[in-house]
């Protein structure tokens, strides 16, 4: 099936007289006929359901749909994109291990890596994703267990060279993990280009309506964890009946290990109703992403003509973008996010944001409604101007998330807001 059909039909196939729509199984627990039945499920948890802290039929239908869209072997949903990223790293790294990551990643992910995981003894080694393969490979240590990057970085709007990162990761004997939130499976298929693990914040375009927070991890099933660097995958798990993940669950050992160890213990699993709502949104994902990309390109082209007020327009769909060629190679559209740098710095950024009328001010992105955020006055308001470039932003940087409204209305609103900046 093509993606448009998978979005509607994959993950759930009703039988005779079954509900046509994915049913909401709103239950924490499941019944068994005997103690032997319960014991058998604990010995082989993939054969039946145990508890909704880590498996639920409604959620599993959505997991299967997303795995199918990504071309992966299996998926595991989480309560947020941050949870998906954290569990993906923790599934590979223990205290004393490290991983290498692009420095051009979402600020919340950067803080997770540099601060929180550091407290657990896991080191994040930041690199310039545009550096040579040799330079990036030189950052690896004997204890390095993964390489991480974002397909479309938030808010830098840079595009990851996935095949380059895959060569580096596989040359070091570790998996490549990519965050494909802005791209979604509609605009990019990272696994086809060598990615081993894909994570998403489903709170963004997959949900698309700012209704709920969620995340997902997709296992390609292609990485060889028996290369000697990952004993947790190849030796018996004493916390789970001596299971050997690469032997007993060879099709998708990464996701099974994450579910049986981390999800079991942390319980960052979405509720059935949340999965039902996400599934409803997924059915329109292809249609929505096409409109987001079409609108954003027109807005970016308009903004590119305003060199009187803007230093820079960052959108990989523009031919002037340094990432245009990578976008043509890896993306079928450059998402709906456009970043601009106003010449007037912090004051111009706040004036522009406050003057917008149709475009709403909110700490969110990738919504059906156009929205805006000026990081220097909001999320990074305590960072001095001279330190902002170190975290990938400038005093005048404004992130525009272009929604599904009529693009002429969006541009008209931006135009009148720029007029206020101009004075």
Backbone torsions as a table, in degrees:
resi	resn	phi	psi	omega
1	UNK	NA	149.5	173.7
2	UNK	-80.6	165.5	-175.1
3	UNK	-56.2	-42.1	-177.4
4	UNK	-59.6	-34.7	179.0
5	UNK	-78.8	-40.3	178.0
6	UNK	-59.1	-39.1	-179.4
7	UNK	-60.1	-29.7	-179.6
8	UNK	-89.3	-41.4	-166.9
9	UNK	-110.8	-23.1	-174.0
10	UNK	-70.5	149.8	175.0
11	UNK	96.1	-27.2	-178.4
12	UNK	-148.2	120.9	177.6
13	UNK	-122.1	105.4	-177.7
14	UNK	-68.5	142.7	175.2
15	UNK	-91.1	-169.1	-179.9
16	UNK	-59.6	122.1	177.3
17	UNK	68.7	12.0	175.1
18	UNK	-78.9	160.9	174.9
19	UNK	-60.1	138.4	178.8
20	UNK	-68.9	-38.8	179.2
21	UNK	-88.0	153.8	176.6
22	UNK	-56.6	121.8	-178.4
23	UNK	-76.0	148.4	175.3
24	UNK	-87.4	108.1	176.5
25	UNK	-92.6	85.7	-174.3
26	UNK	-89.2	76.6	-179.5
27	UNK	-144.8	138.7	177.7
28	UNK	-81.4	-23.8	-168.4
29	UNK	-138.1	169.7	-173.9
30	UNK	-138.8	149.7	-173.6
31	UNK	-99.6	157.0	-178.4
32	UNK	-136.5	155.3	-177.7
33	UNK	-80.2	-26.7	-175.0
34	UNK	-156.9	169.4	176.7
35	UNK	-65.0	-32.5	177.4
36	UNK	-64.1	-38.6	178.1
37	UNK	-62.4	-42.0	179.5
38	UNK	-65.4	-43.4	179.8
39	UNK	-60.9	-40.4	-178.8
40	UNK	-64.1	-36.6	179.1
41	UNK	-67.9	-39.0	178.2
42	UNK	-68.6	-30.2	175.9
43	UNK	-73.1	-33.4	-179.2
44	UNK	-138.9	81.0	-171.2
45	UNK	-67.1	-18.0	-179.4
46	UNK	-78.6	-6.8	-178.1
47	UNK	-89.0	-15.5	179.5
48	UNK	-161.5	170.8	-178.3
49	UNK	-90.7	143.0	179.3
50	UNK	-109.6	-55.2	-173.3
51	UNK	-158.8	146.0	-174.6
52	UNK	-80.8	9.0	171.4
53	UNK	-71.8	-20.7	-179.8
54	UNK	-143.3	1.2	175.6
55	UNK	-161.5	133.1	-179.8
56	UNK	-150.0	139.4	-174.5
57	UNK	-58.9	-40.3	179.7
58	UNK	-65.9	-45.1	179.5
59	UNK	-64.9	-40.1	-178.5
60	UNK	-63.3	-33.4	177.3
61	UNK	-63.3	-40.0	179.1
62	UNK	-72.2	-38.1	176.1
63	UNK	-58.2	-44.5	-179.5
64	UNK	-65.0	-38.6	178.9
65	UNK	-62.9	-46.2	-177.9
66	UNK	-67.7	-39.9	176.8
67	UNK	-60.4	-41.0	179.0
68	UNK	-63.7	-43.5	179.6
69	UNK	-61.9	-38.5	-178.2
70	UNK	-82.6	-10.9	-174.9
71	UNK	74.2	28.9	-179.6
72	UNK	-98.2	171.6	-179.0
73	UNK	-84.3	-31.0	-177.8
74	UNK	-166.3	162.8	178.9
75	UNK	-140.7	157.2	175.3
76	UNK	-134.5	122.7	179.4
77	UNK	-80.2	153.7	178.0
78	UNK	-135.1	173.5	-177.2
79	UNK	-79.8	-11.1	177.9
80	UNK	-162.7	164.1	174.3
81	UNK	-65.5	-35.3	177.1
82	UNK	-62.4	-40.1	178.0
83	UNK	-64.6	-40.4	179.2
84	UNK	-61.6	-45.7	179.9
85	UNK	-65.3	-45.3	-179.1
86	UNK	-61.1	-46.2	-178.3
87	UNK	-68.0	-33.7	178.7
88	UNK	-63.2	-43.8	178.8
89	UNK	-70.2	-44.7	-177.2
90	UNK	-68.6	-20.1	176.3
91	UNK	-70.5	-19.7	-179.2
92	UNK	-109.1	-34.7	-170.8
93	UNK	-110.1	137.8	171.3
94	UNK	-115.8	175.6	177.0
95	UNK	-54.4	130.2	-178.3
96	UNK	98.8	-8.7	178.2
97	UNK	-95.7	169.1	176.9
98	UNK	-137.4	165.9	170.3
99	UNK	-145.2	155.2	-179.9
100	UNK	-102.8	138.4	-178.2
101	UNK	-140.7	147.3	170.8
102	UNK	-61.5	144.0	177.3
103	UNK	-79.8	-17.5	-179.0
104	UNK	-91.2	74.2	-179.6
105	UNK	-132.5	166.8	178.8
106	UNK	-52.6	139.0	-176.0
107	UNK	-58.5	-38.2	178.4
108	UNK	-65.3	-37.8	176.8
109	UNK	-67.4	-40.9	178.9
110	UNK	-60.0	-42.3	178.3
111	UNK	-67.2	-40.0	175.5
112	UNK	-56.2	-46.1	-176.7
113	UNK	-71.1	-47.9	-170.7
114	UNK	-81.2	-25.9	-174.4
115	UNK	-113.0	-60.1	-172.4
116	UNK	-69.5	-50.9	-179.8
117	UNK	-64.7	-29.0	177.3
118	UNK	-61.1	-36.4	178.9
119	UNK	-66.7	-22.4	177.1
120	UNK	-93.4	7.7	176.6
121	UNK	84.2	16.7	178.6
122	UNK	-107.2	122.6	-175.4
123	UNK	-95.0	130.3	172.6
124	UNK	-99.3	125.1	179.0
125	UNK	-106.3	111.4	-174.9
126	UNK	-88.3	136.5	179.6
127	UNK	-133.8	160.0	173.2
128	UNK	-79.7	117.9	-176.5
129	UNK	-65.6	-18.1	179.2
130	UNK	-90.9	-1.1	177.0
131	UNK	-68.7	166.9	-179.6
132	UNK	-68.9	161.6	178.2
133	UNK	-59.0	-38.2	-179.0
134	UNK	-65.3	-41.3	179.9
135	UNK	-65.5	-43.6	-179.5
136	UNK	-67.6	-41.8	179.2
137	UNK	-61.8	-30.8	-179.5
138	UNK	-67.3	-18.0	179.7
139	UNK	-79.0	-14.0	-178.1
140	UNK	-72.2	147.0	176.2
141	UNK	-118.9	167.5	177.3
142	UNK	-58.5	-26.0	-178.1
143	UNK	-96.2	9.6	-178.6
144	UNK	-76.5	130.7	-173.0
145	UNK	-116.0	-4.8	-177.8
146	UNK	-165.3	162.5	170.8
147	UNK	-124.2	136.8	-173.4
148	UNK	-129.3	143.2	174.2
149	UNK	-159.6	164.6	176.3
150	UNK	-105.4	133.4	179.9
151	UNK	-59.0	-53.5	171.1
152	UNK	-121.1	114.9	-172.6
153	UNK	-75.0	143.4	179.3
154	UNK	-112.1	117.0	6.1
155	UNK	-103.8	12.3	-174.3
156	UNK	-65.4	-24.8	-178.5
157	UNK	58.8	30.4	171.7
158	UNK	-84.9	157.2	-179.0
159	UNK	-112.9	130.1	-178.9
160	UNK	-76.3	136.0	171.6
161	UNK	-82.1	89.5	-170.9
162	UNK	-62.1	-43.3	-177.7
163	UNK	-66.1	-36.1	175.5
164	UNK	-63.5	-47.1	180.0
165	UNK	-63.9	-36.7	178.4
166	UNK	-64.7	-42.5	177.8
167	UNK	-61.0	-42.4	179.9
168	UNK	-63.9	-50.2	-177.7
169	UNK	-59.9	-49.0	-176.2
170	UNK	-70.3	-29.4	174.6
171	UNK	-66.9	-24.6	177.4
172	UNK	-96.3	0.1	178.2
173	UNK	75.3	27.2	179.7
174	UNK	-128.1	159.3	179.4
175	UNK	-80.2	154.0	172.9
176	UNK	-97.0	123.3	175.4
177	UNK	-106.6	129.3	177.5
178	UNK	-125.5	143.2	172.0
179	UNK	-95.7	116.0	-176.5
180	UNK	-112.8	30.5	-174.8
181	UNK	-56.7	-52.2	-176.7
182	UNK	-69.3	-30.4	-178.0
183	UNK	-79.9	-38.3	-170.9
184	UNK	59.1	166.6	177.7
185	UNK	-65.1	-11.5	-179.2
186	UNK	-76.3	-38.1	-176.4
187	UNK	-95.2	-20.5	-176.8
188	UNK	-151.2	143.4	175.6
189	UNK	-118.6	81.8	-174.3
190	UNK	-57.8	-34.8	-177.6
191	UNK	-63.3	-34.8	177.8
192	UNK	-64.5	-20.7	-178.8
193	UNK	-104.4	9.2	173.2
194	UNK	111.5	-3.8	177.0
195	UNK	-67.7	144.0	-178.5
196	UNK	-100.5	-35.7	179.9
197	UNK	-131.2	134.1	178.3
198	UNK	-120.4	131.3	175.7
199	UNK	-118.6	151.4	177.7
200	UNK	-137.7	146.5	158.5
201	UNK	-90.8	106.5	179.8
202	UNK	-72.9	-7.9	176.5
203	UNK	-62.1	-21.5	-174.5
204	UNK	-89.8	-121.7	-171.8
205	UNK	-64.1	-32.4	-179.1
206	UNK	-60.3	-43.7	172.4
207	UNK	-75.9	-54.7	169.1
208	UNK	77.7	-3.3	-174.4
209	UNK	-132.2	12.6	179.7
210	UNK	55.6	41.5	-177.8
211	UNK	-95.5	-40.9	-173.4
212	UNK	-154.5	156.2	178.4
213	UNK	-92.5	143.9	177.9
214	UNK	-171.2	170.4	178.9
215	UNK	-153.8	172.3	178.7
216	UNK	-156.7	147.9	173.3
217	UNK	-116.4	130.4	177.1
218	UNK	-115.4	128.2	178.4
219	UNK	-98.8	121.1	178.7
220	UNK	-66.6	-26.9	-175.7
221	UNK	76.6	8.3	-172.8
222	UNK	-103.9	-17.5	-176.1
223	UNK	-77.6	140.4	-179.8
224	UNK	-91.0	99.3	-179.8
225	UNK	-82.0	3.7	180.0
226	UNK	-95.0	18.5	-175.9
227	UNK	-82.7	5.5	176.5
228	UNK	98.6	-11.9	-178.0
229	UNK	-92.0	-8.4	-172.3
230	UNK	-131.1	70.0	-178.7
231	UNK	-60.6	-25.9	178.4
232	UNK	-63.1	-21.1	179.6
233	UNK	-93.3	-24.2	-171.3
234	UNK	-109.8	-9.8	177.9
235	UNK	-109.9	155.4	-176.4
236	UNK	-57.6	135.6	176.3
237	UNK	-88.1	103.3	-175.9
238	UNK	-69.7	-16.4	177.5
239	UNK	-82.3	-7.7	-179.9
240	UNK	-142.9	66.3	170.0
241	UNK	58.1	27.3	176.8
242	UNK	71.9	22.8	178.8
243	UNK	-62.6	137.6	171.3
244	UNK	-109.4	111.0	-168.4
245	UNK	-65.0	-39.4	-179.9
246	UNK	-72.8	-18.8	180.0
247	UNK	-95.5	-48.6	-174.0
248	UNK	-84.1	-22.9	-179.2
249	UNK	-135.8	57.3	-172.2
250	UNK	-66.1	-23.7	-177.3
251	UNK	-68.2	-41.4	-177.9
252	UNK	-146.9	65.0	-175.5
253	UNK	-63.8	-31.1	-176.8
254	UNK	-64.9	-50.8	-177.8
255	UNK	-69.5	-38.3	179.1
256	UNK	-63.7	-42.7	177.6
257	UNK	-63.8	-43.1	178.6
258	UNK	-61.5	-39.2	-179.0
259	UNK	-72.2	-45.6	-174.4
260	UNK	-76.3	-24.9	178.6
261	UNK	-102.2	-64.7	-169.5
262	UNK	-78.0	-47.2	179.4
263	UNK	-65.7	-38.5	176.8
264	UNK	-57.7	-41.8	-173.7
265	UNK	-89.6	-33.8	-178.5
266	UNK	-94.6	-29.7	176.3
267	UNK	66.7	32.9	-179.8
268	UNK	-86.2	57.1	-172.9
269	UNK	-112.3	136.9	-177.0
270	UNK	-72.7	157.7	176.0
271	UNK	-77.2	159.1	-178.9
272	UNK	-58.9	-41.7	-178.8
273	UNK	-64.6	-36.3	177.2
274	UNK	-62.6	-42.6	178.6
275	UNK	-65.5	-37.9	177.6
276	UNK	-61.0	-44.0	179.0
277	UNK	-65.6	-41.0	178.5
278	UNK	-62.9	-41.1	179.6
279	UNK	-61.5	-39.1	177.4
280	UNK	-60.5	-41.8	-179.9
281	UNK	-69.4	-37.4	-178.9
282	UNK	-60.2	-32.0	-177.0
283	UNK	-60.4	-26.0	-179.6
284	UNK	-106.5	10.5	-172.9
285	UNK	-59.7	-45.1	-177.8
286	UNK	-61.7	-46.6	-179.2
287	UNK	-62.1	-44.9	-178.2
288	UNK	-66.0	-42.6	-177.8
289	UNK	-63.9	-36.7	177.7
290	UNK	-62.2	-42.1	-179.3
291	UNK	-70.4	-40.8	177.3
292	UNK	-57.6	-47.8	-177.5
293	UNK	-65.4	-43.0	180.0
294	UNK	-62.0	-47.0	-180.0
295	UNK	-65.0	-44.0	-176.3
296	UNK	-64.1	-39.0	179.4
297	UNK	-63.9	-42.0	178.8
298	UNK	-65.0	-39.9	177.1
299	UNK	-64.7	-43.8	-179.6
300	UNK	-62.7	-40.2	178.9
301	UNK	-65.0	-39.6	176.2
302	UNK	-63.3	-48.3	-177.9
303	UNK	-62.3	-32.6	179.7
304	UNK	-64.1	-21.9	179.3
305	UNK	-83.3	-6.9	-176.5
306	UNK	-100.3	53.0	178.7
307	UNK	-66.9	-12.0	176.8
308	UNK	-67.5	-28.0	-176.6
309	UNK	-119.3	-15.8	-173.5
310	UNK	-116.9	135.7	173.6
311	UNK	-78.0	-33.6	-169.1
312	UNK	-158.9	146.6	170.7
313	UNK	-125.5	121.7	-177.8
314	UNK	-108.0	108.8	176.0
315	UNK	-156.5	115.5	-173.5
316	UNK	-66.6	-7.3	175.1
317	UNK	-82.1	-11.6	177.9
318	UNK	-79.7	138.3	179.2
319	UNK	-64.3	-23.2	178.9
320	UNK	-80.6	-9.6	-178.2
321	UNK	-69.8	138.2	175.4
322	UNK	-65.3	-11.9	-179.5
323	UNK	-105.9	11.0	-176.5
324	UNK	-60.2	-45.0	-178.0
325	UNK	-65.0	-40.9	177.1
326	UNK	-65.6	-37.5	178.1
327	UNK	-63.5	-40.4	177.7
328	UNK	-65.0	-33.0	-178.1
329	UNK	-76.3	-42.1	-170.7
330	UNK	-106.9	-19.8	-170.0
331	UNK	-117.3	145.1	171.6
332	UNK	-107.7	60.3	-172.1
333	UNK	119.3	149.2	-170.7
334	UNK	-107.3	21.6	178.7
335	UNK	75.0	-174.8	-176.0
336	UNK	-107.6	14.5	-176.1
337	UNK	-104.2	130.0	178.3
338	UNK	-126.0	131.6	178.4
339	UNK	-113.0	133.9	179.2
340	UNK	-126.3	153.2	177.3
341	UNK	-119.2	109.7	-178.6
342	UNK	-80.3	141.2	-176.5
343	UNK	-64.4	-28.3	-176.3
344	UNK	-80.5	4.7	176.9
345	UNK	70.1	-147.2	-173.8
346	UNK	-58.1	-44.4	-178.6
347	UNK	-64.6	-42.8	178.3
348	UNK	-64.5	-38.4	179.9
349	UNK	-62.0	-44.7	-179.5
350	UNK	-71.2	-38.0	178.3
351	UNK	-61.1	-45.3	179.5
352	UNK	-62.5	-48.3	-177.6
353	UNK	-61.9	-43.9	-177.1
354	UNK	-71.0	-23.3	-177.6
355	UNK	-82.1	-16.3	-179.3
356	UNK	-66.6	141.4	-176.4
357	UNK	-114.8	-46.5	176.7
358	UNK	-79.9	-43.1	179.7
359	UNK	-75.0	123.2	-173.1
360	UNK	-90.7	150.3	177.3
361	UNK	-89.7	115.8	-179.9
362	UNK	-159.1	152.6	-179.9
363	UNK	-88.3	69.0	-178.4
364	UNK	-159.4	170.4	-179.0
365	UNK	-155.4	158.8	175.5
366	UNK	67.6	46.8	-179.5
367	UNK	-108.3	161.8	175.4
368	UNK	-66.5	-24.1	177.1
369	UNK	-96.3	138.3	177.2
370	UNK	-65.0	137.8	-179.1
371	UNK	-143.9	165.4	-173.0
372	UNK	-141.7	151.4	174.9
373	UNK	-148.4	135.6	174.7
374	UNK	-109.4	96.9	-172.9
375	UNK	-54.8	-40.4	-174.7
376	UNK	-62.1	-27.1	-179.7
377	UNK	-103.1	-2.0	-177.3
378	UNK	-126.2	-89.5	-175.1
379	UNK	-64.8	-27.0	-178.4
380	UNK	-120.4	30.6	-171.6
381	UNK	-66.2	-21.0	-179.4
382	UNK	-92.9	0.0	179.2
383	UNK	-89.9	124.0	178.1
384	UNK	-60.1	151.1	-176.5
385	UNK	-53.7	-40.3	-176.2
386	UNK	-69.7	-16.5	-179.9
387	UNK	-97.6	-11.7	-176.6
388	UNK	-60.2	-42.0	-179.9
389	UNK	-58.1	-27.1	-179.2
390	UNK	-67.1	-22.9	178.2
391	UNK	-106.5	16.0	171.0
392	UNK	86.9	13.8	178.6
393	UNK	-133.2	171.6	177.5
394	UNK	-127.0	164.2	-179.2
395	UNK	-57.9	-32.5	-178.1
396	UNK	-96.8	10.3	-176.7
397	UNK	-71.9	130.1	176.5
398	UNK	-129.9	131.1	178.6
399	UNK	-101.1	120.0	177.5
400	UNK	-106.2	125.6	173.4
401	UNK	-105.1	109.6	-173.4
402	UNK	-84.6	123.9	-174.7
403	UNK	-91.6	-153.6	-173.0
404	UNK	-102.8	7.9	178.6
405	UNK	-66.9	173.0	173.5
406	UNK	-62.1	128.7	-172.2
407	UNK	-65.3	-29.5	177.4
408	UNK	-64.3	-37.2	177.5
409	UNK	-66.8	-39.7	179.2
410	UNK	-63.5	-47.1	-178.4
411	UNK	-64.7	-39.0	178.3
412	UNK	-60.8	-40.2	179.1
413	UNK	-66.8	-43.6	178.4
414	UNK	-62.6	-40.8	-178.2
415	UNK	-62.9	-44.3	-179.6
416	UNK	-69.6	-30.8	177.7
417	UNK	-70.2	-38.9	176.8
418	UNK	-65.0	-33.6	177.2
419	UNK	-62.3	-35.1	176.9
420	UNK	-67.8	-36.4	177.3
421	UNK	-65.3	-40.5	-178.3
422	UNK	-65.1	-27.3	173.3
423	UNK	92.7	NA	NA
